[in-house]
Amino acid sequence: MEKKRNSFSSSFGFVLAAAGSAVGLGNIWRFPYLAAKDGGGVFLFTYVILALTFGFALVFTEIAIGRKTKQSCLTAYGKMHKKFSWLGVAASLVPFLILPYYSIIGGWVLKYAVAFSTGNGKAAAGDNYFTGFITDYFPPIIFDAVFLLATAFVIFLGVNKGIETISKILMPALLVVIIGIAIFSLTIDGEDGRTGMDGLKALVVPDFKGVGVKEYFEIATDAMGQLFYSISVAMGIMITYGSYFRDDSNLGTSVNQIEIFDTLVSFLAGVMIIPPVVAFMGVDKMKETAGPSLMFAALPKVFEKMGAAGNIVGAVFFIMVLFAALTSCISLMEAVVSSLIDRFGWSRRKATAIETGIALIFSIVICLGYNSFYFEVKLPNTAPGKSAQLLDVFDYLSNNIFMPIVAIGTCILVGWFVKPKAIIDEATKNGEKMGRRRLYIAMVKYIAPVLLLILLLGSFGLF
């Protein structure tokens, strides 16, 4: 007798869990940097258009596949079409590779949240604080282990008591804190006459200076890459969460809500981060900071310059980021755990324990990549004058290679083998009307595969 699959208790719980997965560190440190670098409003306009087309097609497809098959990514593709079982293996490798280093970064966030919450924000703003921490031996591993075990605890509790419950608590809290910090950021008076409103201008006002065809192509590629990673597709996550989505719920409406939530949080992250950085450091300095350096180097210095309020603002900020990192890490682990349960018939307890142990081993090795196992390598996406370490290698393989391949394979499967009608029928089986039907068919069959191929070729440095 087939065991009944767990499901989210409501569409609201599903949307919050899926949005929690989509809203992660990429929204908070990558989106603001790209928006400022790529012409402000020019980037925002391009991002929104891609979210309504490219993003919609991929999220819609993966959730529908999950609900139709009632399987996680490892086995869902094979159930859709036997010749695409290999795609399930590739898809499940993505969260498996990302989880160890994502938990490390989550540990970094936890470290800074503790530092600011205990009044040590001034020390955290020091020039060598971040480098000294990640190159140390035991502290990064300890913070990583705490963060990873917190993630495992939620997964151990299951879909309803764990994932859905924590999402219903953290996501509303996350949104409230982001809005609060964003409003505060706009009121900041910085240095040399700059204010938070100057930062808002850098974010939203289109800057067409020097933007020709080639430059806009680069902006569009940046926006597509950001959206691709932001909405949690090709990671097995949306398929896994889709398998827990109730059959009597409106799939199309839920996808629309996920799109809106993710885009809103990305924009608010920009409003939250860019104004204070621009106010205290200027636009040029803002454009120089990307990735971890923005969050762990530039922002602590900004908080320090706020005086007595700096520790409070810094603590609230990093606790908020901790929420975002935790909900995303939960979805990564669930994608792997659910795959192990579906493929091998393991209990949730056994699958969670084994995956946590493996992820911890990998994350310890990656932590040691900044000291004992340190090496330097050049990757196609490595910035000029910089080198990549072990964490960057894991990130490159998962995000730049496997994810585009999985997404292209998914489009080929749906567009040309099982046909878009199979997905549309799943989404409208309760009599719902599907908006953007023609757009969806065109995207999944023709446009999305081409865009994804461009993204993949760009990952190899061919553009």
Order of alpha helices (4+ residues) and beta strands (2+ residues): alpha-alpha-alpha-alpha-alpha-alpha-alpha-alpha-alpha-alpha-alpha-alpha-alpha-alpha-alpha-alpha-alpha-alpha-alpha-alpha-alpha-alpha-alpha
